[in-house]
């Protein structure tokens, strides 16, 4: 609107002078139009698809990239409903006859793009082909109305790469689980061979040696030699049992997980002077061989790390059933573990624990312990229905 008092002045001036005076009086109008023209040119030349809509989700403008993305023309998209091109949910196709509702678009778009799995939006081309989208939304006042600008991009290639990585990760996880199973079977086989074959041979040899020592015609020097040989045989038998137990604890096969953990605690206390609490109920630890072995190895690895690095004086290990899951908590009052140490490539023990837990479809968290001040490991392992029922009987 002209400034006050300028209307009469314009009537008295020649046409050319009036036009010049208008240009002088309204430079912001010219600058605004120039800015709009430059902004529109930038939008039209952008590589990302840009769509402007009103408060009713009617498309006001779509740039060339948007037309190419959805297989349409800019003029063809203008005036169409946004839901014709961007679907909130594929299930809405059957509910709204091809014109799905598209409420809360701002919330939907803000949720996308955080991770490769957050594909809450689906695009639809003019030929009906569907493809995943991510984007962002901004709104502004324009001519007394709210105009929203949506920037979207096709992430089909990224989704394919993500799916390939997910398949590769799943295959690696399955391979790791299979290798652990094979390794445990080999350990069990070798431990059995050592105990049943070599152990029996050493035991028989010691019996024969005892018979030789009972002969009265042996000299003192020969008796001393036989005594030394018997001592070496006892040492060999003890070492053989220790090696076989490390390969596959007999308590795990003979008494189950509960007694195997009790034996593990007993052996640990023979080597370390610490306060060690093992809190568990035997009925809660009636598991199949694969889960019993994995949980035993997890606890064993945790105790190895505590012995090597923690310098702890108090250790607590608790295993309890919670509904259809087994909750395992391992805590100590040692030096703790730094956050950056958790991801070290050389932390093979922690990596092995994670792989065993993931192989059981469980979850694991390793961090600082607020109760004892050291390290706390929390593990949750789902149990099979039949195991849960057998434990209740």
C-alpha positions in Angstrom: 0.0 0.0 0.0 1.4 3.5 -0.9 2.8 5.7 1.8 0.3 8.3 3.2 0.1 11.4 1.1 1.7 9.9 -2.0 -1.6 9.4 -4.0 -2.1 13.0 -4.8 1.5 13.5 -5.6 1.4 10.6 -8.1 -1.6 12.2 -9.9 0.4 15.4 -10.5 3.5 13.7 -11.9 4.1 12.5 -15.4 3.8 8.8 -16.0 7.6 8.1 -16.2 8.3 10.1 -13.1 5.5 8.3 -11.2 7.0 5.0 -12.2 10.4 6.0 -11.1 9.0 7.3 -7.8 7.2 4.0 -7.2 10.5 2.1 -7.7 12.1 4.4 -5.2 9.3 4.0 -2.7 9.0 0.2 -3.0 12.5 -1.2 -3.3 11.6 -4.0 -0.8 9.0 -5.3 -3.2 11.4 -5.7 -6.0 14.0 -7.3 -3.7 11.4 -9.7 -2.4 10.4 -10.8 -5.8 14.1 -11.3 -6.8 14.7 -13.4 -3.7 11.6 -15.5 -4.5 12.8 -16.0 -8.1 16.3 -17.0 -6.9 14.8 -19.4 -4.3 12.5 -21.0 -6.8 15.5 -21.4 -9.2 17.5 -23.1 -6.5 14.6 -25.4 -5.6 14.0 -26.4 -9.3 17.7 -27.2 -9.8 18.2 -29.1 -6.6 19.1 -32.8 -6.9 16.8 -33.8 -4.0 13.1 -34.1 -4.5 11.4 -31.0 -3.0 7.6 -30.7 -2.6 5.6 -27.8 -1.1 2.2 -28.5 0.3 -0.6 -26.6 2.1 -2.3 -27.4 5.3 -4.6 -29.8 3.5 -1.6 -31.8 2.1 -2.3 -30.5 -1.4 0.8 -30.2 -3.5 1.5 -26.5 -4.4 4.8 -27.1 -6.2 7.2 -30.0 -7.0 10.6 -29.5 -8.5 12.0 -31.5 -11.4 13.8 -34.0 -9.1 10.5 -34.8 -7.4 8.8 -35.3 -10.8 11.6 -37.7 -11.8 11.5 -39.5 -8.5 7.8 -40.2 -8.7 7.7 -40.7 -12.5 5.4 -37.8 -13.1 5.5 -34.2 -14.4 5.7 -31.1 -12.3 2.3 -29.9 -13.7 0.8 -33.3 -13.1 1.9 -33.3 -9.5 0.6 -29.8 -8.8 -2.8 -30.0 -7.1 -2.6 -33.7 -6.2 -2.8 -35.0 -2.7 0.5 -35.8 -1.1 -0.8 -39.2 0.0 -0.9 -40.1 -3.7 2.9 -40.2 -3.8 4.0 -40.7 -0.2 2.3 -43.4 1.8 2.4 -43.5 5.6 1.7 -47.2 5.7 1.2 -49.8 3.0 -1.7 -51.2 4.9 -3.6 -47.9 4.3 -3.9 -48.8 0.6 -6.7 -51.2 1.3 -8.4 -48.8 3.7 -8.6 -45.6 1.7 -8.9 -46.9 -1.9 -5.6 -45.6 -3.1 -5.9 -42.2 -1.3 -4.5 -43.0 2.2 -4.7 -40.5 5.0 -1.4 -38.8 5.7 -1.8 -37.2 9.1 1.1 -36.2 11.3 3.5 -36.1 8.3 5.9 -33.9 10.4 6.2 -36.6 13.0 6.6 -39.3 10.4 9.4 -37.5 8.5 11.2 -36.6 11.7 11.3 -40.2 12.7 13.0 -41.3 9.4 16.6 -41.4 8.5 18.0 -42.1 12.0 19.0 -45.7 11.2 18.8 -47.8 8.1 15.9 -49.7 9.6 13.7 -46.6 10.2 11.8 -46.8 6.9 8.4 -45.4 8.1 7.7 -43.8 4.7 7.0 -45.5 1.4 6.9 -43.7 -2.0 4.7 -44.7 -4.9 5.6 -43.9 -8.5 3.0 -43.2 -11.2 3.3 -46.8 -12.4 2.4 -48.0 -8.9 6.0 -49.2 -7.9 6.8 -48.8 -4.2 10.1 -47.7 -2.8 11.5 -46.5 0.6 11.9 -42.9 1.4 13.6 -40.7 4.0 13.3 -37.0 4.3 12.7 -33.8 6.4 10.0 -31.3 6.8 9.9 -27.5 7.4 7.0 -25.1 7.6 6.7 -21.3 7.1 4.1 -18.6 6.7 3.5 -17.5 3.2 0.7 -15.2 2.1 -1.2 -15.7 5.3 -1.1 -19.5 5.1 1.2 -22.2 6.3 3.2 -23.9 3.6 5.2 -27.0 4.4 8.3 -28.0 2.4 9.2 -31.7 2.2 12.6 -32.9 1.0 12.7 -36.6 0.3 15.2 -39.0 -1.2 15.1 -42.5 -2.5 17.0 -44.9 -0.2 16.4 -48.1 -2.2 20.1 -48.6 -2.7 20.9 -48.0 0.9 18.2 -50.4 2.0 19.6 -53.1 -0.3 23.1 -52.6 1.2 21.7 -52.7 4.7 19.8 -55.9 4.0 23.0 -57.4 2.5 25.0 -56.4 5.6 22.2 -57.8 7.8 22.3 -61.1 5.9 26.1 -61.2 6.1 26.0 -60.4 9.8 23.4 -63.1 10.4 25.5 -65.7 8.5 28.7 -64.7 10.5 26.7 -65.1 13.7 25.5 -68.5 12.6 29.0 -69.5 11.6 30.4 -68.4 14.9 27.7 -70.4 16.7 28.5 -73.4 14.6 32.2 -73.2 15.2 31.7 -72.9 19.0 29.5 -76.0 18.9 32.1 -77.9 16.9 34.8 -76.7 19.3 32.8 -77.9 22.3 32.2 -81.2 20.7 35.9 -81.6 20.0 36.8 -80.6 23.5 34.3 -83.2 24.9 35.7 -85.9 22.6 39.3 -85.1 23.5 38.6 -84.9 27.2 36.8 -88.3 27.1 39.7 -89.9 25.2 42.2 -88.5 27.7 40.2 -89.7 30.7 39.1 -93.1 29.4 42.2 -94.1 27.5 45.3 -92.3 28.6 43.9 -91.9 32.2 43.3 -95.6 32.4 46.7 -96.5 31.1 48.4 -94.3 33.6 46.3 -95.8 36.4 47.1 -99.3 35.3 50.8 -98.4 35.1 50.7 -97.1 38.7 49.1 -100.4 39.9 51.9 -102.4 38.1 54.5 -100.1 39.7 53.0 -100.7 43.1 53.2 -104.5 42.6 56.9 -104.1 41.6 57.6 -102.1 44.8 56.1 -105.0 46.9 58.9 -107.4 45.8 61.4 -108.0 48.7 64.4 -108.5 46.4 64.6 -104.9 45.3 67.6 -102.8 46.5 67.3 -99.5 48.3 68.3 -97.6 45.2 65.7 -99.4 43.2 63.1 -98.7 45.8 63.9 -95.0 45.7 63.7 -95.0 41.9 60.3 -96.7 42.0 59.1 -94.2 44.6 60.2 -91.4 42.3 58.4 -93.0 39.3 55.3 -93.3 41.4 55.4 -89.7 42.3 55.8 -88.8 38.6 52.8 -91.0 37.7 50.7 -89.2 40.3 51.7 -85.8 38.9 50.9 -87.0 35.4 47.5 -88.3 36.4 46.7 -85.0 38.2 47.8 -83.0 35.2 45.8 -85.2 32.9 42.7 -84.7 35.0 43.2 -80.9 35.1 43.7 -80.7 31.3 40.6 -82.9 30.7 38.6 -80.8 33.1 39.7 -77.6 31.4 38.6 -79.1 28.0 35.3 -80.3 29.4 34.4 -80.2 33.1 33.1 -83.6 34.2 30.8 -82.0 36.7 28.9 -80.4 33.7 28.2 -83.9 32.3 27.7 -85.7 35.6 25.9 -83.1 37.8 24.7 -80.4 35.4 25.3 -76.7 35.4 24.7 -76.0 39.0 27.3 -78.4 40.3 29.7 -77.4 37.5 29.5 -73.8 38.7 30.0 -74.9 42.3 33.1 -76.8 41.3 34.3 -73.7 39.3 33.9 -71.5 42.4 35.7 -74.1 44.5 38.7 -74.2 42.2 38.8 -70.4 41.9 38.9 -70.1 45.7 41.8 -72.5 45.9 43.9 -70.1 43.8 42.5 -66.7 45.0 41.7 -65.4 48.5 38.5 -63.5 47.8 34.9 -63.4 49.1 33.0 -65.3 46.4 29.1 -65.6 46.5 27.4 -67.9 44.1 23.6 -67.3 44.3 21.6 -69.9 42.4 18.9 -72.5 42.7 19.7 -75.9 41.3 16.1 -76.1 39.8 16.7 -72.9 37.9 19.7 -74.4 36.1 18.2 -77.5 34.6 19.1 -76.7 30.9 20.0 -78.5 27.8 23.6 -79.2 27.0 24.2 -76.3 24.6 22.9 -73.7 27.0 24.6 -75.2 30.0 27.9 -75.3 28.2 27.6 -71.7 26.9 26.6 -70.3 30.3 29.4 -72.2 32.0 31.9 -70.8 29.5 30.6 -67.3 30.0 31.0 -67.5 33.8 34.4 -69.1 33.3 35.6 -66.3 31.0 34.3 -63.7 33.4 36.2 -65.2 36.3 39.4 -65.4 34.2 39.1 -61.7 33.4 38.5 -60.9 37.1 41.6 -62.9 38.1 43.8 -61.2 35.4 42.7 -57.6 35.6 40.2 -56.7 38.3 42.3 -57.2 41.5 38.9 -57.8 43.2 38.3 -58.9 46.8 34.6 -59.5 46.5 32.8 -61.4 43.7 29.1 -62.1 43.3 27.5 -64.3 40.7 23.7 -64.7 40.6 21.6 -66.8 38.3 17.8 -66.7 38.6 14.8 -67.5 36.5 12.6 -64.6 35.7 9.5 -65.8 33.8 10.8 -67.6 30.7 14.3 -66.1 30.9 17.5 -66.8 32.8 19.0 -63.6 34.4 22.8 -63.8 35.1 24.6 -61.1 37.0 28.4 -61.1 37.5 29.8 -58.3 39.7 33.1 -57.5 41.4 34.6 -54.7 43.5 37.8 -54.5 41.4 39.3 -51.7 39.3 36.4 -51.7 36.8 36.6 -51.5 33.1 36.9 -48.3 30.9 34.4 -47.7 28.2 37.0 -47.7 25.5 38.3 -51.1 26.6 35.0 -52.7 25.8 35.5 -52.3 22.1 39.2 -53.2 21.8 40.0 -55.7 19.2 42.3 -57.5 21.6 39.5 -58.0 24.1 38.9 -61.5 22.8 37.4 -62.7 26.1 34.7 -60.1 26.1 34.0 -60.8 22.4 33.7 -64.5 23.1 31.2 -63.8 25.9 29.1 -61.6 23.6 29.2 -64.2 20.8 28.0 -66.9 23.2 25.2 -64.8 24.6 24.1 -63.7 21.1 24.3 -67.3 20.0 21.6 -68.0 22.6 19.5 -65.1 21.3 20.2 -63.3 24.6 21.4 -59.8 25.6 24.5 -58.7 27.5 25.5 -55.4 29.1 29.0 -54.7 30.5 29.6 -51.6 32.6 30.4 -50.1 35.9 28.9 -51.6 39.1 27.3 -49.0 41.4 26.9 -51.5 44.2 30.5 -52.9 44.5 32.3 -50.2 42.6 33.9 -52.6 40.0 32.5 -54.2 36.9 29.0 -55.5 36.4 27.9 -57.9 33.7 24.2 -58.4 33.1 23.0 -61.2 30.8 19.5 -62.3 29.9 19.0 -65.6 28.1 15.6 -66.8 26.9 14.6 -70.3 27.8 12.7 -72.8 25.8 9.2 -73.6 27.0 9.9 -77.2 27.6 12.9 -76.3 29.8 10.8 -73.9 31.8 8.2 -76.6 32.4 10.8 -79.2 33.4 12.3 -76.8 35.9 8.9 -76.3 37.5 8.2 -80.0 37.9 
